Amino acid sequence: MKAVVIKQFGGPEGLELVDLPDPTPGPGQVLIAPAAIGVGGVDVVIRSGALAAYGFREGHIPGGEVAGTVTAVGDGVDRTWIGQRVWAFTGTGGGYVEQAVAPIAEVLPLPPGLSGEDAVTLGSSGVVAHFGLAHAHFAKGETVLVRGAAGSIGIMTVQLAARGGASAVAVTTSSAERGRRLRDLGATHVLDRAGRDGPGYDVIIDVVAGEGLPSFFDRLNPNGRLVVVGAVGGQPPADFGTRLMAAFQKSMSFATFSAATVADPARRAVRAEQFAAAVRGELRPVVHEVLPLERAVLAHQKMDAGEVFGRIVLTP
């Protein structure tokens, strides 16, 4: 099969399309012929080499989610799955392929009317947005700021906060055009990337992290909560803890959130409800562009350049 691997950490040119042996599903796994492959921010971070200390090596296949048709099953998996259209989480990689393997616990049937492109745009991002807001103890009537709102996680957070009754949903973004599109999705205030000129917020959901993270402590109301759900901007500065302690009297809370800490049944239930809501038109997955698998380098170039609004999808 064709697959995209990280031949060399660094820029997008380190990605390469190669031939690999066809995989077979092991016990508790299914084999999927993807029709759509999501390109996530974490793929870019892994490709850069920033997570090499966490066990990622050159030769890694990026991609954490696919949508397609089950073509084979491993031992212990009901054969009725064969032929079904599904969404699947492949883990921290293994998605940029013509044939993907996934554990059956991470596979969900697609409802009629939901495209594969929309499924991989919503599948992981919607769950992170939902549980990220829950982790922040967001409540109706509170104000929310979404930092890095133009990506798929940010877009879903904006929509869910608005649906959840936020009194205001502010976003940071890089252009007036993106701000307009985010307003169409539920944002009430558009700020620059530094979040300047806004009031205080009860909840901040941060997809970026990086050097600018500590400045957003200043954007929190007393008893406010900042939750980092992504780190596309890299690690925060070494003194960010000092900056947090400097605001001790505001009783602020800082946390990180990973969907890996949520039990499988809860993730599945939320994902199924969000897929159904998308079919009903109540949630809007935003697909930036669909590209063939062999153009994964271009997809990552667009991600690095900050050109993407929503999610890029690859198709084998």
N, C-alpha and C positions, 0 to 999 in steps of 0.2 A: 504494500500500500504506500501511497504518498503521505508524508508527514513533514511538518515544519519543526526543526530542532534549533536550539541555541548552540551554534557551533562555537561562538566566542562571545563572552560577556562584553557589554558596552552598548554601542549604538545599534539601530535597527539592521544595519548591514551584517550584523553577526547572526541573523536568522538565515536558515538555509532549508530549501525543500529537498528532501532525501527520500530514497526508497528504503522501506523497512519491511520485515516479514509480517505477514498478516497475523493479527493477534487472535487468540481464542479465549473465550470467557472461562474463568475458573469457577470453583464452587461459589454459589451466591452471587454470581456476576451475569451481566448480559452484554451482548455485542450489539452495537448500534451503528447503522449507516447514517452519519449526520447529514442533515439538510441545511443546518445552520450551526455556526460555532461562534460563541461570544468572545469578543476581544475585551478583556478587562484591564483596569488600571494595575492590578497586581501582576499581570503578565508583563507589563512594561517594567515594573520594579524588579521582578525576577530577572528579566533579560538584561537589565543594566548591570547585574552582578551585586546589587546592594544587599541581597539576601543570601549571598554565598556562605556567610557565617552560620546560616541556619540550615545548611545541608544541601542547598541547591547547587548543582554542578553543570558545567558545560555538557551538552548532549541532552539536556532536559527538553521535553516537549511542552510548550506552554498550553494554556487553555483549560479553564475549569468547568465549562458548561457547554453542552451540545443539545440539539433537538433533532430528532430523526426517527428512523424506524428500527425496531428491534429485529435483528436477523438471526440471532442464535442465543441460547441460554446455557449457563453452566449447571452443574449438578446442584440439585436442591431448589431450582427455580422453575416455577410452573411454565410449561411450554405454551400456554395461552398468551404469554407476553409476545411471542413471535408474531410479527406483522403489525404490532401496535405502534402508533405515533406517540413518542414520549419526549419529555425533557429529562436530562440527567446531569448530575454533578459528578465530574470525573476526578475531583480532588484538587490538589494544587498544580495539576498539569495533566497532560494526556489528551487534550481536546483538539489540537490543531492537526487532525488526522482524517483520513478517509474512512477509517473504522475505529470506533472508540469503545473502550471497555469501561463499565461502571458497575458499582455494587447495586444490587436490586433495591437496597434500602434508600438509595439516592436517586431512584427513578420514579417519575410521576407521569401518568397518562396525560396527554394533551386533550383539552376539551375541543369539540368541533368549533370551528370559527377562530381559533387562535393559531396564527402562523408560527412556524419555527423561528423566524427572525424576531417576532415579538416575544416568544417564550424565552430566548436566551438574553433578551434585553431586560426582561422583568424577573426571571427566575431567581437569580442570586441577589440582584440589587434590591428587589422589593422586600425580600426577607431581611436583609441588612438594615434597610430603612425602617421597617416595622419594629424590629427588636431593638434597633439603636434608639429610637424614640422611647420605647418602653424602658430601656436601660437608664435613660435620662429622667424617668418618671414624669414624662410629659403629660400634662392634663389640659382639658378643654379650657379655653380662656387665656392660656399663657402665650407669651411671645417666643418665637423661634427664629434663629438665624441659621442658615445652611451655608457653610463655608465650602466652596468648590461645588456649586450647585449645577454646573452644566454637564456633569457626567451622569451616568445612569443611576448611581446611588443617590446623588444630589437631587436629580429630577424626581425620583420616587419619594424622597424625603419631603420635598416641597408639596407634592400632591397629598401624601398621607397626613402631613401636619395640617394642611388646609381642610381635608376631610374630617380630621379629628377635632376641629373647632378652635384652632389657634386664633387668637385675636389679631395677630400679625405674623406674617411669614416673610422674613427678610432674606436676601440672598447676596452673596458676593459673586461677581462674575467680571469678565474682562471687556465686555462691549455692550453698547446700548441695544444692539440687535439681540444678543443673548438675553439681556434683561427683559426685552419685550416678549420673547418666547417664554421666559420663565413666568412672567406675569400671566400669560395665557394658561399656564399650568397651575396657577394658584398663588404665586408670590405677590405680596402687597408692597414691598419695598425692595429697591435694587441699589446695592452699594458697590463701591469699587473693591478690588481684591483685598485691600487692607481693612475693609469693613468700617471705614471712616464715615463720619457724619450720621451715624445711626444712634438711636437711644440704647439703653441697656436691654438685655434679653434674659428671659428666664432659662432658656435652653439653647445651646449651640451644638449642632451636629457638624463635626469637622471631618471632611473626607481628605484633607490635604496634609495636615501636620506640618513638618518642615520647620524652617527657621522662623517663620512668622507666627507659629502657634502661640507663644507666650503673650503676644499683643492682644489676643482675643480674650485673655482673662479680664482685660480692662473693659470688654464689651458685656460682661455678665452683670446682671442685677445681684443684689444681696441674695444669698441662698440659691444662686443660679448654678446650673449644671452644664459642663462642657464634656461631650463624649466624642472621642476620636474613633471613627469607624473605618478609616483608610489612611494611607500614608504615601500618597502619590508624590508629595513634595519632599519625601525623605524624613530623616530623623529630626526631632526638635533640637534646639541648641542645648549645650550642656548645662546652662544655668536656668532651664525652664522651671525646675523645681523651686529655685530661689525666687523666681518671679511669682510663682503661685503662692508661696509663703508670705510674700510681701503684701498680698491682699488678704491676709489671715482674717481680718475683722469683717470681711464680707461673707464669711462662711460659705465659700464656693466649694463645689465638688468637681473633681477631674477624674475621668475614667476612660478606659479603652473598651472597645466592644468587638468581639468576633462571633460570627454566627456559629462557629464550631462549638461554642459553649451552650447552645440551645439544643434540647433533646430532639431527636429525629422526628417523633410524632408531631411536636409543636411546629417544627419547620415545615413539615409536609402539609399540615392543616392550613397554615397561613399562606403557603405557596398556592395551594389548590384554590383557596378563596380569592387570592389576587388574580390568578388565571381566569377565574369565572368573572371577576369584576372587570377585567380587561375586555372579555368577550361582550359584556354588557355595556361597554363604553364608559365605565366609571373610573378606570385607570388608563392612562395613555403611555404605553411604552414608546420611547422615541428612538427610532433607528436612524443613525446618522448616514450610513452608507453600507451597501452590501458589496463585498469584493471577493474574488475567487481566492481559494486557499494559497495559490502560488504568489499572490500579491500581499502576503503577510508583512513583508518588509514595508510596503507602502502604508499599510494600516498602522504600523508602529511609528512610521515617520509622521503621520498625521497626529497620532497621540502625543508624540514628543513635541510637536509644534503647537499644541494646544488648539488644534482646529476642530476637535470633535465635540459635537453637541449631542449627547445621548450615547449611543453605542455603535461601534462598527461591528458588522457581522461578516464572517467568512463563510464561503460555501465551497465544498469540495468539487 
